[in-house]
Amino acid sequence: MRPTLDDAAWSSRWRTRSTLEKSLLCLGLLLVAATTTSLVVAGLVGVCTVGLAALARVPAGVWLRAMLGPAVFVGIGAVTIAVTLGPGDLWSLGPIGVDGGSASRAVLVAARALAATSAMVLLAATTPMVDLLAGLRRARVPEVAVDIAAVTYRMIFALLDVASAIRASQAGRLGYASGRAARRSVGQLCAAVLVAAWDKARRLEDGLAGRGGVAAVPLVPARSVSTPFVLAAGGLVLGLAGLSLRAGLA
């Protein structure tokens, strides 16, 4: 069992592209989204990432599900920025309210956060985790950090398999036939997954240690970098950065 986003990465049209190419594009878009003070530029970054995801043939359903969780989190954060103590000219309720300034700040922060998140989702939806780990090792990221990321990645699959098997067994015994039975089954499922996680983590750590850690695992062969793709990506990022700078100076 694999996460849907990882499935999308394996079947993506950009699957065979160099990790360096996609990283330069997505990290560049992330940097523009995180630093811009223009709502228009943040929106353009979001539109570009959605268009690029469509170009890479990322399924729309996968994209929307991947963005849903971060969007809820960003929305809650935006509300806390918009609501201030004291009466507001847009909305008031007792001691709190929303004025034009706080609402504008909340919208800008939310737009920047969603645009930056979409850039990272684009990278995740077009680059399998094994390629990202190999890219981190080539970039000389400390082995400890890569080791932790690799173990966490493998543990996700192990726990999903355990949870799926236990839930299927419970459903076969009508463990979710009623609300009370469902609550009991969910509690038992969580307990079983916790025990399995402890056991599998220990065995996975022993296995990696026996092979000398992640550094001993062969790297995925590096793919050649496409100059036209890099130039197009650089032009897009620089164009958006120029618009952001111009908007900031205006």
Short mmCIF file of the C-alpha atoms (twelve columns), coordinates in Angstrom:
data_MODEL
# 
_entry.id   MODEL 
# 
loop_
_atom_site.group_PDB 
_atom_site.id 
_atom_site.type_symbol 
_atom_site.label_atom_id 
_atom_site.label_alt_id 
_atom_site.label_comp_id 
_atom_site.label_asym_id 
_atom_site.label_seq_id 
_atom_site.Cartn_x 
_atom_site.Cartn_y 
_atom_site.Cartn_z 
_atom_site.pdbx_PDB_model_num 
ATOM 1   C CA . MET A 1   0.000   0.000  0.000   1 
ATOM 2   C CA . ARG A 2   1.397   3.412  -1.018  1 
ATOM 3   C CA . PRO A 3   0.271   6.975  -0.349  1 
ATOM 4   C CA . THR A 4   -1.734  8.376  -3.275  1 
ATOM 5   C CA . LEU A 5   0.700   11.259 -3.762  1 
ATOM 6   C CA . ASP A 6   3.578   8.826  -4.178  1 
ATOM 7   C CA . ASP A 7   1.539   6.828  -6.700  1 
ATOM 8   C CA . ALA A 8   0.987   10.031 -8.656  1 
ATOM 9   C CA . ALA A 9   4.727   10.728 -8.612  1 
ATOM 10  C CA . TRP A 10  5.531   7.308  -10.072 1 
ATOM 11  C CA . SER A 11  3.013   7.746  -12.896 1 
ATOM 12  C CA . SER A 12  3.748   11.436 -13.515 1 
ATOM 13  C CA . ARG A 13  4.785   12.642 -16.942 1 
ATOM 14  C CA . TRP A 14  7.787   14.265 -15.242 1 
ATOM 15  C CA . ARG A 15  8.833   11.026 -13.541 1 
ATOM 16  C CA . THR A 16  11.877  10.659 -15.802 1 
ATOM 17  C CA . ARG A 17  13.028  14.248 -15.435 1 
ATOM 18  C CA . SER A 18  16.034  15.093 -13.307 1 
ATOM 19  C CA . THR A 19  15.350  15.758 -9.643  1 
ATOM 20  C CA . LEU A 20  17.598  18.815 -9.919  1 
ATOM 21  C CA . GLU A 21  15.385  20.340 -12.626 1 
ATOM 22  C CA . LYS A 22  12.193  19.909 -10.652 1 
ATOM 23  C CA . SER A 23  13.818  21.065 -7.423  1 
ATOM 24  C CA . LEU A 24  15.076  24.287 -9.005  1 
ATOM 25  C CA . LEU A 25  11.616  25.016 -10.401 1 
ATOM 26  C CA . CYS A 26  9.617   24.187 -7.277  1 
ATOM 27  C CA . LEU A 27  12.030  25.743 -4.784  1 
ATOM 28  C CA . GLY A 28  12.195  28.868 -6.939  1 
ATOM 29  C CA . LEU A 29  8.400   29.146 -6.933  1 
ATOM 30  C CA . LEU A 30  8.418   28.509 -3.184  1 
ATOM 31  C CA . LEU A 31  10.924  31.314 -2.618  1 
ATOM 32  C CA . VAL A 32  8.887   33.777 -4.683  1 
ATOM 33  C CA . ALA A 33  5.666   32.840 -2.867  1 
ATOM 34  C CA . ALA A 34  7.289   33.118 0.562   1 
ATOM 35  C CA . THR A 35  8.866   36.531 -0.044  1 
ATOM 36  C CA . THR A 36  6.344   38.404 -2.173  1 
ATOM 37  C CA . THR A 37  4.267   41.222 -0.737  1 
ATOM 38  C CA . SER A 38  1.876   41.191 -3.686  1 
ATOM 39  C CA . LEU A 39  -1.393  39.286 -3.613  1 
ATOM 40  C CA . VAL A 40  -1.369  39.188 -7.420  1 
ATOM 41  C CA . VAL A 41  2.069   37.558 -7.569  1 
ATOM 42  C CA . ALA A 42  1.082   34.990 -4.942  1 
ATOM 43  C CA . GLY A 43  -1.983  34.188 -7.023  1 
ATOM 44  C CA . LEU A 44  0.141   33.879 -10.165 1 
ATOM 45  C CA . VAL A 45  2.453   31.420 -8.405  1 
ATOM 46  C CA . GLY A 46  -0.563  29.334 -7.442  1 
ATOM 47  C CA . VAL A 47  -1.945  29.424 -10.984 1 
ATOM 48  C CA . CYS A 48  1.458   28.444 -12.405 1 
ATOM 49  C CA . THR A 49  1.803   25.464 -10.077 1 
ATOM 50  C CA . VAL A 50  -1.682  24.231 -10.958 1 
ATOM 51  C CA . GLY A 51  -0.899  24.614 -14.656 1 
ATOM 52  C CA . LEU A 52  2.418   22.803 -14.270 1 
ATOM 53  C CA . ALA A 53  0.694   20.004 -12.350 1 
ATOM 54  C CA . ALA A 54  -1.755  19.617 -15.226 1 
ATOM 55  C CA . LEU A 55  1.172   19.602 -17.671 1 
ATOM 56  C CA . ALA A 56  2.825   16.850 -15.612 1 
ATOM 57  C CA . ARG A 57  -0.495  14.951 -15.654 1 
ATOM 58  C CA . VAL A 58  -1.026  14.919 -11.908 1 
ATOM 59  C CA . PRO A 59  -4.620  13.717 -11.323 1 
ATOM 60  C CA . ALA A 60  -6.883  16.548 -10.196 1 
ATOM 61  C CA . GLY A 61  -8.340  14.460 -7.364  1 
ATOM 62  C CA . VAL A 62  -4.878  13.687 -5.992  1 
ATOM 63  C CA . TRP A 63  -3.929  17.362 -6.153  1 
ATOM 64  C CA . LEU A 64  -7.066  18.524 -4.363  1 
ATOM 65  C CA . ARG A 65  -6.734  15.925 -1.596  1 
ATOM 66  C CA . ALA A 66  -3.079  16.846 -1.070  1 
ATOM 67  C CA . MET A 67  -3.973  20.540 -0.779  1 
ATOM 68  C CA . LEU A 68  -7.033  20.061 1.437   1 
ATOM 69  C CA . GLY A 69  -5.213  19.502 4.740   1 
ATOM 70  C CA . PRO A 70  -2.794  22.436 4.359   1 
ATOM 71  C CA . ALA A 71  -5.643  24.654 3.129   1 
ATOM 72  C CA . VAL A 72  -7.648  23.981 6.299   1 
ATOM 73  C CA . PHE A 73  -4.601  24.733 8.450   1 
ATOM 74  C CA . VAL A 74  -3.886  27.948 6.515   1 
ATOM 75  C CA . GLY A 75  -7.529  28.982 6.758   1 
ATOM 76  C CA . ILE A 76  -7.524  28.622 10.537  1 
ATOM 77  C CA . GLY A 77  -4.337  30.661 10.749  1 
ATOM 78  C CA . ALA A 78  -5.782  33.357 8.499   1 
ATOM 79  C CA . VAL A 79  -8.820  33.697 10.761  1 
ATOM 80  C CA . THR A 80  -6.581  34.290 13.779  1 
ATOM 81  C CA . ILE A 81  -4.794  37.053 11.855  1 
ATOM 82  C CA . ALA A 82  -7.994  38.692 10.641  1 
ATOM 83  C CA . VAL A 83  -9.721  38.757 14.032  1 
ATOM 84  C CA . THR A 84  -8.393  41.427 16.397  1 
ATOM 85  C CA . LEU A 85  -9.326  42.796 19.800  1 
ATOM 86  C CA . GLY A 86  -11.589 45.799 19.597  1 
ATOM 87  C CA . PRO A 87  -14.314 46.879 17.200  1 
ATOM 88  C CA . GLY A 88  -13.714 46.447 13.482  1 
ATOM 89  C CA . ASP A 89  -15.068 48.366 10.516  1 
ATOM 90  C CA . LEU A 90  -15.862 45.149 8.608   1 
ATOM 91  C CA . TRP A 91  -17.269 42.969 11.380  1 
ATOM 92  C CA . SER A 92  -17.663 43.164 15.153  1 
ATOM 93  C CA . LEU A 93  -18.857 40.794 17.837  1 
ATOM 94  C CA . GLY A 94  -18.422 41.887 21.422  1 
ATOM 95  C CA . PRO A 95  -14.755 42.552 22.212  1 
ATOM 96  C CA . ILE A 96  -13.426 41.288 18.860  1 
ATOM 97  C CA . GLY A 97  -13.730 42.444 15.284  1 
ATOM 98  C CA . VAL A 98  -12.240 42.471 11.801  1 
ATOM 99  C CA . ASP A 99  -10.982 45.650 10.162  1 
ATOM 100 C CA . GLY A 100 -9.742  46.286 6.655   1 
ATOM 101 C CA . GLY A 101 -6.060  46.115 7.557   1 
ATOM 102 C CA . SER A 102 -6.224  42.806 9.402   1 
ATOM 103 C CA . ALA A 103 -8.389  41.273 6.669   1 
ATOM 104 C CA . SER A 104 -5.891  42.324 3.988   1 
ATOM 105 C CA . ARG A 105 -2.997  40.862 5.959   1 
ATOM 106 C CA . ALA A 106 -4.878  37.605 6.486   1 
ATOM 107 C CA . VAL A 107 -5.691  37.240 2.789   1 
ATOM 108 C CA . LEU A 108 -2.080  37.956 1.781   1 
ATOM 109 C CA . VAL A 109 -0.632  35.492 4.296   1 
ATOM 110 C CA . ALA A 110 -3.114  32.811 3.232   1 
ATOM 111 C CA . ALA A 111 -2.379  33.364 -0.459  1 
ATOM 112 C CA . ARG A 112 1.383   33.195 0.103   1 
ATOM 113 C CA . ALA A 113 1.096   30.067 2.233   1 
ATOM 114 C CA . LEU A 114 -1.148  28.263 -0.250  1 
ATOM 115 C CA . ALA A 115 1.091   29.225 -3.168  1 
ATOM 116 C CA . ALA A 116 4.191   27.981 -1.344  1 
ATOM 117 C CA . THR A 117 2.407   24.774 -0.356  1 
ATOM 118 C CA . SER A 118 1.306   24.156 -3.927  1 
ATOM 119 C CA . ALA A 119 4.929   24.445 -5.066  1 
ATOM 120 C CA . MET A 120 5.959   21.746 -2.597  1 
ATOM 121 C CA . VAL A 121 3.001   19.543 -3.547  1 
ATOM 122 C CA . LEU A 122 4.077   19.876 -7.184  1 
ATOM 123 C CA . LEU A 123 7.524   18.538 -6.296  1 
ATOM 124 C CA . ALA A 124 6.065   15.692 -4.225  1 
ATOM 125 C CA . ALA A 125 3.534   14.767 -6.922  1 
ATOM 126 C CA . THR A 126 6.160   14.529 -9.661  1 
ATOM 127 C CA . THR A 127 9.181   13.114 -7.806  1 
ATOM 128 C CA . PRO A 128 9.110   9.759  -5.964  1 
ATOM 129 C CA . MET A 129 10.578  9.771  -2.483  1 
ATOM 130 C CA . VAL A 130 13.430  7.475  -3.501  1 
ATOM 131 C CA . ASP A 131 14.566  10.087 -6.037  1 
ATOM 132 C CA . LEU A 132 14.347  12.842 -3.433  1 
ATOM 133 C CA . LEU A 133 16.430  10.840 -0.962  1 
ATOM 134 C CA . ALA A 134 19.024  10.158 -3.641  1 
ATOM 135 C CA . GLY A 135 19.073  13.851 -4.497  1 
ATOM 136 C CA . LEU A 136 19.632  14.772 -0.856  1 
ATOM 137 C CA . ARG A 137 22.596  12.431 -0.669  1 
ATOM 138 C CA . ARG A 138 24.092  13.886 -3.846  1 
ATOM 139 C CA . ALA A 139 23.626  17.363 -2.366  1 
ATOM 140 C CA . ARG A 140 25.762  16.278 0.628   1 
ATOM 141 C CA . VAL A 141 22.938  16.615 3.142   1 
ATOM 142 C CA . PRO A 142 24.089  15.067 6.478   1 
ATOM 143 C CA . GLU A 143 23.592  11.300 6.436   1 
ATOM 144 C CA . VAL A 144 21.741  11.407 9.760   1 
ATOM 145 C CA . ALA A 145 19.019  13.612 8.272   1 
ATOM 146 C CA . VAL A 146 18.701  11.406 5.179   1 
ATOM 147 C CA . ASP A 147 18.648  8.301  7.386   1 
ATOM 148 C CA . ILE A 148 15.775  9.678  9.482   1 
ATOM 149 C CA . ALA A 149 13.824  10.638 6.357   1 
ATOM 150 C CA . ALA A 150 14.338  7.193  4.817   1 
ATOM 151 C CA . VAL A 151 13.287  5.330  7.958   1 
ATOM 152 C CA . THR A 152 10.194  7.520  8.321   1 
ATOM 153 C CA . TYR A 153 9.297   6.928  4.673   1 
ATOM 154 C CA . ARG A 154 9.586   3.159  5.038   1 
ATOM 155 C CA . MET A 155 7.643   3.198  8.309   1 
ATOM 156 C CA . ILE A 156 4.707   4.909  6.603   1 
ATOM 157 C CA . PHE A 157 4.303   1.953  4.251   1 
ATOM 158 C CA . ALA A 158 4.685   -0.585 7.049   1 
ATOM 159 C CA . LEU A 159 2.072   1.086  9.255   1 
ATOM 160 C CA . LEU A 160 -0.363  1.583  6.370   1 
ATOM 161 C CA . ASP A 161 -0.119  -2.125 5.540   1 
ATOM 162 C CA . VAL A 162 -0.715  -3.128 9.161   1 
ATOM 163 C CA . ALA A 163 -3.632  -0.723 9.589   1 
ATOM 164 C CA . SER A 164 -5.215  -1.840 6.315   1 
ATOM 165 C CA . ALA A 165 -4.960  -5.538 7.179   1 
ATOM 166 C CA . ILE A 166 -6.346  -5.082 10.704  1 
ATOM 167 C CA . ARG A 167 -9.222  -2.911 9.510   1 
ATOM 168 C CA . ALA A 168 -10.159 -5.425 6.808   1 
ATOM 169 C CA . SER A 169 -10.183 -8.174 9.440   1 
ATOM 170 C CA . GLN A 170 -12.354 -6.074 11.756  1 
ATOM 171 C CA . ALA A 171 -14.777 -5.225 8.957   1 
ATOM 172 C CA . GLY A 172 -15.083 -8.927 8.111   1 
ATOM 173 C CA . ARG A 173 -16.199 -9.552 11.704  1 
ATOM 174 C CA . LEU A 174 -18.733 -6.670 11.526  1 
ATOM 175 C CA . GLY A 175 -16.552 -4.530 13.747  1 
ATOM 176 C CA . TYR A 176 -18.011 -1.364 12.223  1 
ATOM 177 C CA . ALA A 177 -21.664 -2.430 12.114  1 
ATOM 178 C CA . SER A 178 -22.700 0.100  14.771  1 
ATOM 179 C CA . GLY A 179 -21.351 3.253  16.335  1 
ATOM 180 C CA . ARG A 180 -20.371 1.513  19.560  1 
ATOM 181 C CA . ALA A 181 -18.674 -1.352 17.716  1 
ATOM 182 C CA . ALA A 182 -16.873 1.116  15.450  1 
ATOM 183 C CA . ARG A 183 -15.482 3.069  18.416  1 
ATOM 184 C CA . ARG A 184 -14.272 -0.142 20.031  1 
ATOM 185 C CA . SER A 185 -12.706 -1.313 16.767  1 
ATOM 186 C CA . VAL A 186 -10.939 2.011  16.228  1 
ATOM 187 C CA . GLY A 187 -9.467  1.837  19.734  1 
ATOM 188 C CA . GLN A 188 -8.243  -1.702 19.160  1 
ATOM 189 C CA . LEU A 189 -6.856  -0.676 15.768  1 
ATOM 190 C CA . CYS A 190 -4.856  2.196  17.275  1 
ATOM 191 C CA . ALA A 191 -3.460  -0.058 20.007  1 
ATOM 192 C CA . ALA A 192 -2.456  -2.752 17.524  1 
ATOM 193 C CA . VAL A 193 -0.824  -0.251 15.163  1 
ATOM 194 C CA . LEU A 194 1.122   1.277  18.071  1 
ATOM 195 C CA . VAL A 195 2.535   -2.117 19.060  1 
ATOM 196 C CA . ALA A 196 3.292   -2.974 15.428  1 
ATOM 197 C CA . ALA A 197 5.009   0.388  14.927  1 
ATOM 198 C CA . TRP A 198 7.325   -0.251 17.863  1 
ATOM 199 C CA . ASP A 199 8.233   -3.725 16.614  1 
ATOM 200 C CA . LYS A 200 8.674   -2.754 12.959  1 
ATOM 201 C CA . ALA A 201 10.720  0.326  13.843  1 
ATOM 202 C CA . ARG A 202 13.129  -1.825 15.840  1 
ATOM 203 C CA . ARG A 203 13.474  -4.391 13.052  1 
ATOM 204 C CA . LEU A 204 13.842  -1.701 10.400  1 
ATOM 205 C CA . GLU A 205 16.562  0.018  12.409  1 
ATOM 206 C CA . ASP A 206 18.399  -3.303 12.844  1 
ATOM 207 C CA . GLY A 207 18.134  -4.003 9.125   1 
ATOM 208 C CA . LEU A 208 19.495  -0.617 8.116   1 
ATOM 209 C CA . ALA A 209 22.286  -0.856 10.681  1 
ATOM 210 C CA . GLY A 210 23.240  -4.275 9.313   1 
ATOM 211 C CA . ARG A 211 23.626  -2.759 5.842   1 
ATOM 212 C CA . GLY A 212 25.602  0.200  7.121   1 
ATOM 213 C CA . GLY A 213 22.694  2.650  7.130   1 
ATOM 214 C CA . VAL A 214 21.103  4.449  4.212   1 
ATOM 215 C CA . ALA A 215 24.520  5.393  2.848   1 
ATOM 216 C CA . ALA A 216 25.128  1.738  1.990   1 
ATOM 217 C CA . VAL A 217 21.969  1.508  -0.157  1 
ATOM 218 C CA . PRO A 218 22.768  2.078  -3.869  1 
ATOM 219 C CA . LEU A 219 21.745  5.453  -5.265  1 
ATOM 220 C CA . VAL A 220 19.123  5.833  -7.965  1 
ATOM 221 C CA . PRO A 221 21.114  6.737  -11.113 1 
ATOM 222 C CA . ALA A 222 21.186  10.468 -11.787 1 
ATOM 223 C CA . ARG A 223 19.322  11.610 -14.888 1 
ATOM 224 C CA . SER A 224 20.683  14.135 -17.346 1 
ATOM 225 C CA . VAL A 225 19.564  17.722 -16.900 1 
ATOM 226 C CA . SER A 226 17.473  19.220 -19.709 1 
ATOM 227 C CA . THR A 227 18.832  22.657 -20.587 1 
ATOM 228 C CA . PRO A 228 15.571  23.870 -22.224 1 
ATOM 229 C CA . PHE A 229 13.601  22.861 -19.124 1 
ATOM 230 C CA . VAL A 230 16.040  24.640 -16.806 1 
ATOM 231 C CA . LEU A 231 15.968  27.787 -18.955 1 
ATOM 232 C CA . ALA A 232 12.169  27.778 -19.071 1 
ATOM 233 C CA . ALA A 233 11.934  27.190 -15.321 1 
ATOM 234 C CA . GLY A 234 14.488  29.916 -14.632 1 
ATOM 235 C CA . GLY A 235 12.647  32.335 -16.899 1 
ATOM 236 C CA . LEU A 236 9.350   31.645 -15.129 1 
ATOM 237 C CA . VAL A 237 10.824  32.079 -11.649 1 
ATOM 238 C CA . LEU A 238 12.781  35.209 -12.586 1 
ATOM 239 C CA . GLY A 239 9.720   36.694 -14.270 1 
ATOM 240 C CA . LEU A 240 7.599   36.167 -11.175 1 
ATOM 241 C CA . ALA A 241 10.406  37.474 -8.965  1 
ATOM 242 C CA . GLY A 242 10.634  40.594 -11.132 1 
ATOM 243 C CA . LEU A 243 6.900   41.190 -10.831 1 
ATOM 244 C CA . SER A 244 7.149   40.734 -7.071  1 
ATOM 245 C CA . LEU A 245 10.029  43.193 -6.807  1 
ATOM 246 C CA . ARG A 246 8.217   45.730 -8.957  1 
ATOM 247 C CA . ALA A 247 5.077   45.399 -6.852  1 
ATOM 248 C CA . GLY A 248 7.113   45.851 -3.672  1 
ATOM 249 C CA . LEU A 249 8.709   49.058 -4.958  1 
ATOM 250 C CA . ALA A 250 5.434   50.512 -6.208  1 
# 
